């Protein structure tokens, strides 16, 4: 469930202060930790829970297709690009490899998601480390404006 509040700037500061207090009261890492989400267009602050992030802000995982990961692994083991491609075709099929690559490039050219799987995992890792080290830095996710083709921004408060 999203808690929505239409805010003015002083109210934004108060809301963020409330979320900061919730964070300080946390007994440890939990799916219930707050993640404020700012919609700049409407100056609206929502608060998601860590456990609900993917439900509301799905990630682009096209770069993590098994075919592409295997290709990168083969390259890192010293195979040439041609050898790696041939081995991937044998393992997954030529069609599957082309489809994975096409999905990846389409996602790069026409992004449908506000963040990548890597960005999401980095976010979770930093938030978890902050909690474990008693650094109660609150993440503030900022949505891009409607016409902008950029990713979600994260600022730590």
N, C-alpha and C positions, 0 to 999 in steps of 0.2 A: 504494500500500500504506500502511496506517495502522500506525504504531507505537503500541501501547497499553501503558500502564503503570498499574497500580492504585497509587495513591499516598497517602501521608499528607502533611501539610503540609511537613515538612522535605524530604521527597522531591520535592514539587512545586517547591520552591525550587531544588533541585539540578537537576531536569530542565529547568526554565526556564533555568538557568545554562548547561546544555549546549547548548540551542538558541540561546542568545545567542552562545555561542562559535562555533557553526556559522555563524551569521549574520556574525560578524566575519571569519571565514575565507573568506567568499564573495568571488569575484573580480569580482562585478558582479551585475546583475539576471539572474535565472535562474528557470526553472520549478521548480528544485530547492530553492529557499529554503524554510525551515521556517515553518509556521504552526501553532502549538500551539492545540489545541481542548480546552477544559475542559468536561466534563460535571459540573455541580455536584451533580446527584442522587447520583452514584456516586463523587464526588471522583476522577474518572478523567481523566487527561491523555492525549490522542491527539496525534499530530503528523502533519499533512498537508503535502504539498508544494504550493506555489502552483499548479503545473500540474494538480493533482488536485482543487482546491477545488470546481469546478462538478460534478464527478462525485459528490462526497459531500454537497455543500451546494448544490443547484440554486437558481436565483434566480427570483423572480416578475418576468416581463417583460411582464405584461398591460398595464401603463401605457405600453408602448413599441410597441403595435400601430401599424402604418402609418396606419390610419384616424384614430387618436387624435392621433398626431404631426402629421398633415396638418391636422387640425382646429385644433390649437394654433398651427401656422404661419399659417393663414389669419386667426386671431384677432389674432396679433401684427402682421399686415400691415394691420390696421384694419378687417377685415370684422366685421360684427355676428355674433352667435352663430347667428342664423337663416340668414344668407348662408353662413357657414362650413359649417353643417350641410348646406344644399342643395348646395353645391359638393362636399362629401365624398360625398354620396349619388350625385351624377353621376359622380364619379371611381371610387368603390369599390362602389356599390350601397347602397341603404337597408338591406338585410338584413345586409350585411357590417359596416356601421357600428353597427347595433344589437347584433350579436354581439360586436364588439370592446368596446363599452361595457358589455354585460352581463358579459363575462368580467372586465373591470376591476373592476366593482362587486362581483362575487362574490369576487374575490381580496381585496378590501378587507374584506368582511364575514366571510369564512371563510378566513383566511390558511392556505395550504398550504406556504408557503416561509418560511424563517427570515430572508431578506433580499431586497431588491429589486435589480434590475439596476443601478440608480443607486448603491445602497450598495456593491455589489460593485465597480463601476468606480471609485468613490471610494477604496475600500480599496486596489485595485491601484495607482492613481495615487499615493497617499500612500506605500505601501510602496516603489514604484519610485523616487520622489523621495528618500526616506530613504536608499536604497542609493546613488543617484547622488551625494548630498551627503555620503556617509560618516557619516550619522547612523544608527547601527545600532540603531534602536528596533525591538524585537521585538513583532509583533502577537500578542495573546492573544484568540482568539475564545471567547466564553462562551455555551454553549447555555442557552436558557431551561429552567426546570423543566418537566416533562412536562405539567402542567395549565395552565401560563401561555400566554397567547396574545400573546406579544411576539416581537420579532425578536432575532436574534443580536446580542450586544454585542461590541464590539471595544475592547480596552484596549491602549495602546501602552506597553511596558515599556522 
